[in-house]
Amino acid sequence: MQIGADSSKAVVISAHFDSYMSKGILDNASGVAVLLELSKRLAEQFPSGAYPVDIVFASFNAEECGLEGSKPFYQDISTRYKELYNINMDVVGALDKPLASRNMDTNSEALYQDFQPLLDAHDIPYDTDAIYAADIYGNPYGQSDHVVFQDNGHAAIILGESKLQGYTNTPNDSDMGAMDFPELARLTDAVEQFIISSNGKMY
């Protein structure tokens, strides 16, 4: 965690580290890799008290068991902050797959709108018609930890890809060849630049 000037507010950057039936290369070592790199960069960028609000880095267990890691985390952190929002990364950098960027939560609309120019600037493909964790027909079949924040009235954005049913949560998700590493690096840059440019704005 990076302590900010106002510790009544926080941005929570998250990714789950558990996997199911595989090594979890995409789901979700990819998100954890971005999270770890961001924690390093932002710690170097913002010494204690330098950023306007706290930056909390959270790596959740038991996402695959019904968000059982992020639920108690939220119950704790919601007592510590008057205002907070979440950036969650789950299945990113898949080769030839865009981010699923259709927002389904009214409270998160401004966050999605402010994030998209950073995705454009860093050449991150995204599909505003695609729902996260949808099957090839566009029907949602799963959730990720951002939902815990949204369900409790907080803005949250999911950075994650869709139409990977039959790949994630199967033994197939053990192949490093499915990763687009340059895109993963660009996404890390985009999230870093969002944190810098938003300058502690709350959503």
C-alpha positions as CSV (number, residue, x, y, z in Angstrom):
1,M,0.0,0.0,0.0
2,Q,1.1,3.5,-0.8
3,I,0.0,6.0,1.8
4,G,-1.4,9.1,0.2
5,A,-2.0,12.7,1.4
6,D,-5.7,11.8,2.3
7,S,-6.0,8.4,3.9
8,S,-9.8,8.6,4.0
9,K,-9.9,7.8,0.3
10,A,-8.3,5.0,-1.8
11,V,-8.0,3.4,-5.2
12,V,-7.8,-0.4,-4.9
13,I,-5.9,-2.1,-7.6
14,S,-6.6,-5.9,-7.6
15,A,-6.1,-9.3,-9.3
16,H,-6.8,-12.8,-8.0
17,F,-4.0,-15.3,-7.8
18,D,-5.9,-18.6,-7.6
19,S,-6.5,-20.8,-10.6
20,Y,-8.6,-23.9,-11.4
21,M,-7.6,-27.0,-13.4
22,S,-4.5,-25.4,-14.9
23,K,-1.4,-23.4,-14.2
24,G,-3.6,-20.3,-14.7
25,I,-1.4,-18.5,-17.2
26,L,-4.2,-16.2,-18.4
27,D,-6.5,-16.7,-15.4
28,N,-4.9,-15.1,-13.6
29,A,-1.1,-15.0,-13.6
30,S,-1.5,-12.3,-16.3
31,G,-3.4,-10.0,-13.9
32,V,-1.1,-10.6,-11.0
33,A,1.9,-9.8,-13.2
34,V,0.4,-6.4,-14.0
35,L,-0.4,-5.8,-10.4
36,L,3.1,-6.6,-9.2
37,E,4.7,-4.4,-11.8
38,L,2.3,-1.5,-11.0
39,S,3.1,-1.8,-7.2
40,K,6.8,-1.4,-8.0
41,R,6.4,1.5,-10.4
42,L,3.9,3.4,-8.3
43,A,6.0,3.0,-5.1
44,E,8.9,4.5,-7.0
45,Q,6.7,7.3,-8.5
46,F,5.0,8.3,-5.3
47,P,6.8,8.2,-1.9
48,S,4.6,8.2,1.2
49,G,2.2,11.1,1.2
50,A,2.9,12.1,-2.4
51,Y,-0.2,10.8,-4.1
52,P,-3.5,12.5,-3.2
53,V,-5.1,9.3,-1.9
54,D,-4.0,5.9,-0.7
55,I,-3.2,3.3,-3.4
56,V,-4.0,-0.2,-2.1
57,F,-2.7,-3.3,-4.0
58,A,-4.8,-6.4,-3.4
59,S,-4.2,-9.9,-4.6
60,F,-7.2,-12.1,-3.8
61,N,-7.5,-15.8,-3.2
62,A,-10.6,-17.9,-3.8
63,E,-12.0,-15.9,-6.7
64,E,-12.7,-19.2,-8.4
65,C,-14.8,-20.3,-5.3
66,G,-17.3,-17.5,-5.6
67,L,-15.3,-14.4,-4.8
68,E,-14.6,-15.7,-1.3
69,G,-11.3,-13.8,-0.9
70,S,-12.5,-10.3,-2.0
71,K,-15.7,-10.4,0.1
72,P,-14.0,-10.3,3.5
73,F,-11.4,-7.9,2.1
74,Y,-14.2,-5.5,1.2
75,Q,-15.9,-5.8,4.6
76,D,-12.6,-4.8,6.2
77,I,-11.5,-2.0,3.8
78,S,-14.9,-0.4,3.7
79,T,-14.5,0.4,7.4
80,R,-11.2,2.2,6.7
81,Y,-12.1,4.5,3.9
82,K,-15.0,7.0,3.3
83,E,-14.5,6.8,-0.4
84,L,-12.9,4.2,-2.7
85,Y,-13.0,2.6,-6.1
86,N,-11.5,-0.5,-7.7
87,I,-9.5,-1.4,-10.8
88,N,-9.5,-5.1,-11.2
89,M,-7.5,-7.2,-13.7
90,D,-8.6,-10.7,-14.6
91,V,-7.4,-12.4,-17.8
92,V,-5.5,-9.8,-19.6
93,G,-3.0,-9.9,-22.5
94,A,-4.6,-12.9,-24.3
95,L,-3.3,-13.2,-27.9
96,D,-5.8,-11.7,-30.4
97,K,-8.5,-11.0,-27.8
98,P,-9.9,-7.5,-27.0
99,L,-10.8,-6.4,-23.5
100,A,-14.5,-6.8,-22.8
101,S,-15.4,-3.2,-22.0
102,R,-19.2,-3.1,-21.8
103,N,-20.0,-1.5,-18.5
104,M,-23.1,-3.0,-16.7
105,D,-23.0,-0.8,-13.6
106,T,-24.3,2.8,-13.4
107,N,-22.0,3.9,-10.7
108,S,-19.0,2.8,-12.8
109,E,-19.8,4.7,-16.0
110,A,-17.6,7.7,-15.4
111,L,-14.7,5.4,-14.5
112,Y,-15.1,3.5,-17.8
113,Q,-15.4,6.7,-19.8
114,D,-12.2,8.1,-18.2
115,F,-10.2,4.9,-18.7
116,Q,-10.9,4.4,-22.4
117,P,-8.7,7.2,-23.7
118,L,-5.8,5.5,-21.9
119,L,-6.5,2.2,-23.7
120,D,-6.6,4.1,-27.0
121,A,-3.4,5.9,-26.3
122,H,-1.6,2.6,-25.5
123,D,-3.1,0.6,-28.4
124,I,-5.0,-1.8,-26.2
125,P,-7.9,-3.4,-28.2
126,Y,-11.3,-3.4,-26.5
127,D,-14.9,-4.1,-27.4
128,T,-17.5,-1.9,-25.8
129,D,-20.2,-4.4,-26.8
130,A,-18.5,-7.4,-25.1
131,I,-19.5,-8.4,-21.6
132,Y,-16.7,-9.6,-19.3
133,A,-16.7,-13.4,-18.7
134,A,-19.1,-14.1,-21.5
135,D,-19.2,-17.2,-23.7
136,I,-18.9,-17.2,-27.5
137,Y,-22.6,-16.2,-27.7
138,G,-22.1,-13.2,-25.5
139,N,-23.8,-14.7,-22.4
140,P,-22.1,-14.1,-19.1
141,Y,-21.1,-17.2,-17.2
142,G,-18.8,-15.9,-14.5
143,Q,-17.8,-13.0,-12.3
144,S,-14.7,-11.4,-10.9
145,D,-13.8,-9.5,-7.8
146,H,-14.8,-6.1,-9.0
147,V,-18.4,-7.2,-8.6
148,V,-18.0,-7.1,-4.8
149,F,-17.3,-3.4,-5.0
150,Q,-20.0,-2.7,-7.5
151,D,-22.6,-4.6,-5.4
152,N,-21.8,-2.4,-2.5
153,G,-22.3,0.9,-4.4
154,H,-18.7,1.6,-5.4
155,A,-17.3,2.2,-8.9
156,A,-15.2,-0.5,-10.3
157,I,-13.7,-1.4,-13.7
158,I,-12.8,-4.9,-14.9
159,L,-9.9,-5.1,-17.2
160,G,-10.3,-8.6,-18.7
161,E,-11.0,-10.5,-21.8
162,S,-14.0,-12.4,-22.9
163,K,-15.0,-15.3,-25.1
164,L,-12.4,-17.6,-23.6
165,Q,-14.8,-20.3,-22.4
166,G,-13.2,-23.7,-23.0
167,Y,-9.8,-22.2,-22.4
168,T,-9.7,-20.6,-19.0
169,N,-10.6,-22.9,-16.1
170,T,-9.4,-25.9,-18.2
171,P,-6.0,-27.6,-18.6
172,N,-5.5,-25.6,-21.8
173,D,-4.7,-22.5,-19.6
174,S,-1.1,-23.7,-19.1
175,D,0.4,-22.5,-22.4
176,M,2.6,-19.3,-22.4
177,G,2.1,-19.1,-26.1
178,A,-1.4,-17.8,-25.5
179,M,0.0,-14.6,-24.0
180,D,0.6,-11.3,-25.9
181,F,3.5,-10.0,-23.8
182,P,3.9,-6.6,-25.6
183,E,0.2,-6.0,-25.0
184,L,0.5,-6.9,-21.3
185,A,3.3,-4.4,-21.0
186,R,1.2,-1.7,-22.8
187,L,-1.7,-2.4,-20.4
188,T,0.6,-1.9,-17.4
189,D,1.6,1.4,-18.9
190,A,-2.0,2.4,-19.4
191,V,-3.0,1.6,-15.8
192,E,0.0,3.5,-14.5
193,Q,-0.8,6.5,-16.6
194,F,-4.4,6.4,-15.5
195,I,-3.4,6.5,-11.9
196,I,-1.1,9.4,-12.6
197,S,-3.5,11.4,-14.7
198,S,-6.5,10.9,-12.6
199,N,-4.5,12.4,-9.7
200,G,-6.6,10.9,-6.9
201,K,-10.0,11.5,-8.4
202,M,-12.8,9.5,-6.8
203,Y,-15.6,7.8,-8.7
